[in-house]
């Protein structure tokens, strides 16, 4: 913007400093004609200094007291602190210089001293082990690590899935609270690889049935601790669909499941965590 000019040509800004320009001495004009071209110039000594009120708007108001039309015109050009914030955000977003912010229900960061990362994919990639039996044993040890309820009684540690790509808000952060003993491991007759059950093969057999009281699902950690507002609907799969199939707070919600065997669901950016004893 020019240092001197008309207000109506001034860009809209939040604040501006006020400076005065005062001529010192005479203005000299020079005219030259050398027979080929004609030129003219002028020189002057100008002294700049701060206004009595260093804020341009404050000085303008002081100089135009009583002229509300002029003052209102300046209000359109000097909008005050944070007055450009919304316009700046709109402009930057339009130019793809996106403003940083945190989504209220996505991109949750579980505290590392409270939750152990077990496995994840997409933006939360954390690889599973090829040694599936040993990996499942470690997963079970985390669940049976000795978490306590509010009365100091031992309980299973809570399993948590965080999903950034889930379209259903309740499915972006799910808490699985085990209420009965864990089903036997796959190395025993009739057993199951518990971690793979969550990853890709969500089933109610053996001993993983919500209706039978084996576990409960919750949308918040506090609800899981208190046993309040548990989900009421759950179903299962015999194919390569992982946790939680169509389980939901009140009725079936589809495609919020994860699977490490296919990519058909929406939960392609997620991770599983297990609560750590405190």
N, C-alpha and C positions, 0 to 999 in steps of 0.2 A: 504494500500500500504506500502511496506517496506520503511524504512527511507533511506536506501542506495540500489541502484540497477541500472540496465541498463535502459536507456530511453525507449527502445522498449518494456520493460515490465511494463512501468508506465501506470496507467489508465489515460484516458483523463479527464482533469479538466480545470477549467477556469484559476485559478491562483494557485501558490504554493510559500510558503516562502522558501528562500534559507538559508541553514545552512552548516557549514563546520565541519569536524571531524578531529582532529589532535591527533596523538599518543604522549603521554608523557612518556619518559623513555623507558625501554626495554620490550620486550614481553617475558613472561615466559611460557615455555612449561613443562608440567609434565607428566611423563609416569609411570604407576603403573602396576605391575604384582604380584598378591598375590598368584599365583599358581592355582587359580581357574578361575579368569577372568582378562582380560587386559583392562585398561582404559587409556585414555589420555585427557588432558585438556590444555587450555592456558588462560592466563590472560594478560590484558593490560590496561593501564590508557589512556582513551580517553577524550579529551577536545572538547566540542561543543561550537560554537559561530555563530552569524549571519554573513552572507557574506557581503562584501562591499556594494553590491546591494542586498537588502533583498528580492527582487523579483527573483525567480529562473530563469525565462526566461531572464530577463535583465542581470543577471550574466552570464548565459550560452552564450548569444550573445556577451557579453564583452570578455569572455574567448575564443571564437571561431570566432573572427572577420575575415572575408574573406572566411570562409568555409560555403558557402550557403547551401550545402547539409546537414550538421549537423543542421544548423539553421532551415531549412525547416522541418527536422525530429522533432524538438522540437515544431514547429508550429502545428503539428498534435496532440501533447500531451497537450500543454498549449494553449487553444483557446481564452483566454482573457475574459473580463467581458461580461456577457450575451451570451457567445459563446455556452453554453450548454442549453439555454432556449428551443429551438425547440426540441432537443433530449429529454430533461426532460419531456416536455409536452407529446411527443409521448409515452415515457415509462410509465408515470403515467396513461395516458389514456388507454394504453394497459393492465395495471394491475388494471384498474377500479378505480384508484385514480384520478378522473376526475378533470381537472383544472377548477376553478371557472371563469365564464365569464357571461356576460349578452347578451342574444339574442337581435338583433337589433329591432325585431318587436313583440316578445313574452314577456310575464311576465311584462307588463307595470304596473306601480304603480301610479294610479291617485292620485293627491295631495289631502289629506283629508280636507284641508281648501278650496278646489275649487270644489270637487265632493262628493256628498252624496251617500254612498253605499245603495242600495235598496234591492237587492236580488241576490243570486248567487248560483252556484253549483260546485261540483268537488273541485279542489284546491282553489277555491274562494268561498267556501260554506258560504252562509249567508241565513238563513232560512226565508221563507215567513210565514206570519201569517195565522192562521186558521180563523181569523176574516177578511174575504176577503173584505167585504164592507168598513170597517174602514181602512184597508190597502190600498185599492184603493183610498180612499179619501186622505190619507196622500201622496200617490204618485202624485195625481193631485195637491195638495198644493205645493209640491216641484216644479212642472213644472210651476205653476202660481205664483212663489214666487217673481217675479219682477226683472228678469234679464233685462239688457239694451243693446241696440246695440251701435255702435260707436258714434251715434249722440245723445245718451241719451234717446232714445225712448224705452218704455217698450216692451218686447217681452217674449215669452215663454222661460223658461230655457231648455237647450239642454239635451236630453237623450243620454247616451253613453253606448255602450256595448263593453267590453273588453273580448276577447276570446283567451285563450292560446292554445287550442287544435284545432283551426280552421286551415285547410290546405291551405286556400286561404289567402294570405297576406292582401288584402284590408279588409277582414272580421275579422281581429284580433283586429281592433279598428274602430268602426262605430259610427257616430254621427247622431242622428235623430233630425231634427229641425222642430218643429211644426210651420206651417204658417197660419193656421186658428184656430178658437176656438176649444177647445177639444170637442169630442163627449160627449153626456150626460152620466151620470153614470148608472150602471145597475139597480139602484133603480127607475129610471124613464122609462117611456114607450119608447121602441126602443133604450134603452141605452146599454152600454157595460162596463164591468170591464176592464179598460184600462191596468192595470198592467198584468192581465191574458192574454190579447191580445198579449203583448210582450213575456210573459213567454211561452205560449203553443198554442195560438189560433190566429195566425197572420191573420187578415182579413181586407178587405177594407170597410167593413160596420159595424157600421155606421161612415161615415165621416173620413175614414182613407185611402184615395186613393191618391197615389203620382201623378198619371196622372191628377187628378182633382185639384191638387195644395194644398192638405191638409198638406203635409209635404215634406221635401227633405232629402236625405241621403248624407253623405259626409265621406271621408276617413280621414280627419284631422279636428281638431278644428278650425284652421285658415280659412280653406275653408268654414266651417259652418258659421263662423262669417261674412265672406265676401260674402257668397253666390256664391262661385266659384267652378268649377269642381264637380258639383252635379252628383250623380249617375243617369243613364238614364233608367235603367230597374228595374221593380219591379213586382212581382206577389204575390198571396195570397193563403190561404188554408182554407178549411172548416172543416178540421180534426185537429188532435193534433200536428200540426207543428207550432213552434213559430217563432219569429223574426230571420232573415228577409226573411224567406222562400228561394226563389232563387234570391232575389234582389241582384244587383251587379252593378259595375260602368258602364259596357257597354252591357252586355248580361247575360243570366241566368247562375248562378254558384250554383251547387247543394250541399246539405248536410252540408251547413255552418250554418244551423239554430239550435237553441236550443229548447228544449222542456222539461217541467217538468212533462209531461204526458207519454213520452216514451223516449228511449235512442238511437233512430236510427240515429240521426244526429251526426256531428263531434263536435259540440259545447258543449261538456260535462264538460268543465272547463271554466267557464265564469262568468261574473257578470254584472249587470246593475247599472249605476250611474246616478245621475241627477246633473247638473251644479248648483252651489251655487252662489247667487248674490254677486258681489264684490263691 
